[in-house]
């Protein structure tokens, strides 16, 4: 058996020798190499069972050399991932996003490969914020934050804090404040707000005929009591409520001596109007006449149903009537004349 083993080793060495001779024939003239024990090998060492050759090391019973190839390939190829596995997301603007990935610059867009693998898809209905506070709750629509619902500042149901509005600069809701400011009337006490009745009131009373009103001077206050039907209270007296109307300038009632009828189209020009403003109050109709000497005054004349003058009051400060204004809050009648000069008359001054 030992002889047989030696024969196999010799045969292996002969095979290796043939390979070395072949290498030499290909241009490798050096057959010498370092031995594993540090000595230089030669042809006689080919029969040994251990030696080292250029490019590899032979050990007992085998050889190790360089020349193996490691396989496997990785590459980029559109929607192809590592090892050739297909990519299931989106390739947008030279970047890849997983399915369901949100656009980093637009929260209303998403990667949806079922809709498109090369473009962003809309993310409708998802909550977003457009940075505007006063347009309500925002949601995505058509790929943008453009759907808005509800006003953030609804009426809070409280009357005495005023009207609610939206403050965009500070992103908050604010109220306008007390809806019952001082009306400037010195009589009747301070104004206040009644939340239960949702009304402004003076001195605890509603602003009607039972309230205090001013008399001839700011310090004189008195009440008018209960007024009759179709009457109002002004300066402690009950009387009619004045209303404006118009009548033909060509057919006025009889004009008192020393007066004339002049009505203007424009307060800045002397152009005569075809119709004149008048005041009706109860059973009387009031016309405003100017003096024939053109002084700056007007005379209010009240006529009954038979066109008989039953009231006359000369007022200084304006001439040539342009228009008549009735203020139901201040309870005044204002005669506006040439150059927009004005004469203010309390309602109570019209009553007999």
C-alpha positions in Angstrom: 0.0 0.0 0.0 2.8 2.5 0.7 4.4 1.8 -2.7 1.0 2.4 -4.3 0.7 5.8 -2.5 4.1 6.9 -3.6 3.2 6.1 -7.2 0.1 8.4 -6.9 2.2 11.2 -5.5 4.7 10.8 -8.3 2.0 10.8 -10.9 0.6 14.1 -9.4 4.0 15.6 -9.5 4.5 14.7 -13.1 1.2 16.3 -14.0 2.3 19.5 -12.1 5.7 19.4 -13.9 3.9 19.3 -17.2 1.9 22.4 -16.2 5.1 24.2 -15.2 6.9 23.3 -18.4 3.8 24.7 -20.3 4.0 27.9 -18.4 7.7 28.2 -19.2 6.9 27.7 -22.9 4.5 30.6 -22.7 7.3 32.9 -21.7 7.8 32.2 -17.9 11.4 31.3 -17.8 11.7 31.3 -14.0 10.7 28.0 -12.5 12.3 28.8 -9.2 10.4 30.1 -6.3 10.7 30.3 -2.6 10.0 27.2 -0.7 7.9 27.1 2.3 11.0 26.5 4.4 12.7 29.6 3.0 15.0 27.8 0.5 15.0 28.3 -3.2 13.2 25.6 -5.2 14.5 24.0 -8.4 13.4 21.3 -10.7 14.4 18.6 -8.3 11.9 20.0 -5.8 8.9 19.2 -8.1 8.7 15.8 -6.6 8.3 17.2 -3.1 4.8 17.2 -1.6 5.0 20.9 -0.5 6.3 23.9 -2.4 5.5 27.5 -3.3 5.3 28.8 -6.8 4.8 32.4 -8.1 1.1 33.2 -8.1 0.0 30.5 -5.6 0.9 28.2 -2.7 0.7 24.5 -3.0 0.2 22.5 0.2 0.0 18.9 0.9 -2.5 17.2 -1.3 -3.8 20.4 -3.2 -3.1 23.9 -4.5 -4.4 27.3 -3.7 -4.2 30.2 -6.2 -5.7 33.5 -7.2 -8.1 33.6 -10.0 -11.6 33.0 -8.6 -14.5 35.2 -9.7 -17.1 36.5 -7.3 -20.6 36.8 -9.0 -23.6 39.0 -8.5 -24.4 42.3 -10.1 -26.1 45.5 -8.9 -27.1 48.3 -11.2 -29.5 51.2 -11.7 -31.9 50.8 -14.5 -35.1 52.9 -14.2 -37.5 51.0 -12.0 -35.1 48.2 -11.3 -33.6 47.8 -7.9 -30.8 45.8 -6.4 -30.2 42.4 -8.0 -32.7 43.2 -10.8 -35.8 43.3 -8.5 -38.6 45.6 -10.0 -39.1 48.9 -8.0 -42.7 49.4 -7.0 -42.7 53.2 -6.2 -42.4 56.4 -8.3 -39.4 57.9 -10.2 -39.9 61.6 -10.2 -37.4 64.3 -11.2 -34.4 61.8 -10.9 -35.5 60.7 -7.5 -37.2 57.5 -6.3 -40.1 57.5 -3.8 -41.8 54.5 -2.1 -45.5 54.0 -2.8 -47.4 56.3 -0.4 -44.5 58.7 0.0 -45.5 62.4 0.3 -44.0 65.2 -1.8 -41.5 66.8 0.6 -42.4 70.3 -0.8 -46.2 69.8 -1.1 -48.2 67.8 1.5 -51.1 67.7 -1.0 -49.2 65.3 -3.4 -48.4 61.7 -3.0 -46.6 58.8 -4.8 -49.4 56.6 -6.1 -48.0 54.1 -8.7 -51.4 53.0 -9.6 -52.1 56.5 -11.0 -48.6 57.4 -12.2 -45.0 56.2 -11.6 -43.5 59.3 -13.1 -45.5 62.2 -11.5 -47.1 63.1 -8.2 -50.7 62.3 -7.6 -53.3 64.4 -5.8 -54.0 63.8 -2.1 -57.5 65.2 -1.9 -59.3 65.6 1.4 -56.2 65.5 3.6 -55.9 68.3 6.1 -53.4 71.0 5.3 -52.6 74.6 6.2 -52.4 77.5 3.7 -51.2 79.9 6.4 -54.3 82.0 6.3 -56.2 82.0 9.6 -59.4 83.7 8.6 -60.5 81.5 5.8 -61.4 78.5 8.0 -60.3 74.9 8.0 -58.0 73.9 5.1 -58.0 70.6 3.0 -56.2 69.4 -0.1 -58.0 69.7 -3.4 -56.5 69.0 -6.8 -53.0 68.7 -5.5 -53.1 72.1 -3.7 -54.2 73.4 -0.3 -57.2 75.2 -1.7 -60.4 73.9 0.0 -61.6 76.0 2.9 -64.6 75.4 5.2 -66.2 77.4 7.9 -65.5 80.9 9.3 -63.3 80.7 12.5 -65.0 83.7 14.1 -68.8 83.1 14.4 -71.1 85.1 16.5 -70.5 84.1 20.1 -74.2 84.9 21.1 -73.1 87.6 23.5 -74.8 91.0 22.6 -72.9 93.3 24.9 -69.4 92.5 23.6 -70.2 93.7 20.1 -69.7 92.1 16.7 -67.1 89.3 16.3 -64.5 89.7 13.6 -61.4 87.8 12.5 -57.9 89.3 13.2 -55.7 87.9 10.5 -52.5 89.6 11.7 -52.7 88.0 15.1 -54.6 84.8 14.1 -57.4 85.3 16.6 -61.1 86.3 16.9 -61.9 89.7 18.4 -65.1 91.5 19.4 -65.8 95.1 18.5 -66.6 96.0 22.2 -69.5 97.8 23.9 -72.3 98.3 21.4 -73.9 101.0 23.6 -71.5 104.0 23.7 -72.4 107.3 25.2 -74.9 109.0 22.9 -73.9 112.5 24.1 -77.3 113.2 25.7 -76.7 114.7 29.1 -80.2 113.7 30.4 -81.3 110.3 31.5 -78.1 109.1 33.0 -75.3 106.9 31.5 -75.9 104.4 28.6 -75.6 100.7 29.4 -76.1 97.3 27.7 -78.8 94.9 28.8 -77.7 91.4 27.9 -81.0 89.8 28.9 -83.0 91.9 26.5 -80.1 92.5 24.1 -80.8 96.2 24.0 -79.0 99.4 24.8 -80.7 101.4 27.5 -80.3 104.6 29.4 -80.5 104.8 33.2 -82.0 101.3 33.2 -84.9 102.1 30.9 -85.4 101.2 27.3 -84.9 104.1 24.8 -88.6 104.9 24.3 -91.2 107.4 25.4 -90.5 106.6 29.1 -86.9 107.7 29.1 -85.5 111.1 30.2 -85.0 113.6 27.4 -83.3 117.1 27.3 -85.3 120.2 27.8 -84.4 123.7 26.5 -81.0 123.6 28.3 -78.7 120.6 28.9 -79.4 120.7 32.6 -83.2 120.7 32.3 -84.5 117.2 32.1 -88.1 116.0 32.1 -90.3 113.2 30.9 -93.1 113.3 28.4 -95.2 110.6 30.0 -97.4 108.6 27.6 -98.0 109.9 24.1 -101.0 109.3 22.0 -101.3 107.2 18.8 -99.0 108.2 16.0 -97.1 110.5 18.3 -93.5 110.6 19.5 -91.8 112.2 22.5 -89.3 115.0 21.9 -88.0 117.4 24.5 -90.7 116.4 26.9 -93.5 117.1 24.5 -95.7 114.7 22.4 -96.1 115.4 18.8 -96.0 114.1 15.2 -93.0 112.5 13.6 -91.7 114.6 10.6 -91.3 113.0 7.2 -89.8 114.4 3.9 -91.7 114.7 0.6 -91.6 116.9 -2.5 -94.0 119.2 -4.3 -94.1 121.1 -7.5 -92.4 124.5 -7.3 -95.0 125.8 -9.8 -97.9 125.5 -7.4 -97.0 126.3 -3.8 -99.6 127.4 -1.2 -100.0 131.1 -0.6 -96.6 132.7 0.2 -96.5 135.1 3.1 -95.5 138.7 2.4 -91.7 139.4 2.1 -90.9 135.8 1.2 -90.3 133.9 -2.0 -89.9 130.3 -3.1 -86.3 129.3 -4.2 -85.3 125.6 -4.6 -81.9 124.6 -6.0 -80.8 121.7 -8.1 -77.2 122.0 -6.9 -76.2 123.8 -3.7 -73.1 125.2 -5.4 -75.1 126.8 -8.3 -78.1 129.0 -8.7 -80.1 126.6 -10.8 -83.8 126.5 -9.9 -85.4 123.1 -9.4 -88.8 122.1 -10.7 -89.7 120.4 -7.4 -89.1 121.5 -3.8 -88.5 119.4 -0.7 -91.2 119.8 2.0 -91.9 118.3 5.4 -95.2 116.6 6.5 -95.9 116.2 10.1 -99.4 115.1 11.3 -102.0 117.2 9.6 -99.5 120.0 8.6 -97.3 120.5 5.5 -94.2 122.7 6.0 -92.6 124.8 3.2 -89.3 126.6 3.5 -89.3 130.1 1.9 -86.4 132.6 1.5 -86.6 136.4 2.0 -87.0 138.6 -1.0 -84.0 140.7 0.1 -81.8 137.6 -0.2 -80.6 137.6 3.4 -79.3 134.4 4.9 -82.4 133.0 6.5 -85.4 130.7 5.8 -88.9 130.8 7.2 -90.8 127.5 7.8 -94.5 127.9 7.2 -96.9 125.2 8.2 -100.2 124.8 6.2 -103.3 122.8 7.2 -105.4 120.8 4.7 -107.1 123.9 3.5 -103.7 125.5 2.7 -104.1 128.0 5.5 -100.9 129.1 7.2 -101.1 128.1 10.8 -97.4 128.0 11.8 -94.5 130.3 10.9 -90.9 130.3 12.2 -88.0 132.3 10.8 -84.6 130.7 11.1 -81.2 132.3 10.6 -78.1 130.7 8.8 -79.0 129.6 5.3 -81.1 130.6 2.2 -82.4 129.0 -1.0 -83.5 125.5 -0.1 -81.6 122.5 -1.6 -82.8 119.6 0.5 -84.4 118.6 3.9 -83.0 115.9 6.1 -84.8 114.2 9.0 -82.7 112.6 11.8 -84.8 110.1 13.7 -82.1 109.5 16.3 -81.3 113.1 17.1 -85.0 114.0 16.5 -84.1 117.0 14.3 -85.0 118.4 10.9 -82.1 120.0 8.9 -82.6 122.6 6.1 -79.7 122.5 3.6 -79.4 125.6 1.5 -77.0 127.4 -0.9 -73.3 126.5 -0.4 -74.5 123.6 1.8 -75.2 126.0 4.7 -77.4 124.2 7.3 -80.2 125.1 9.8 -81.1 122.5 12.4 -84.6 122.4 13.9 -85.7 120.2 16.8 -88.9 118.2 16.1 -90.5 119.8 19.1 -90.0 123.2 17.4 -92.4 122.2 14.6 -95.3 121.5 17.0 -97.8 124.2 17.9 
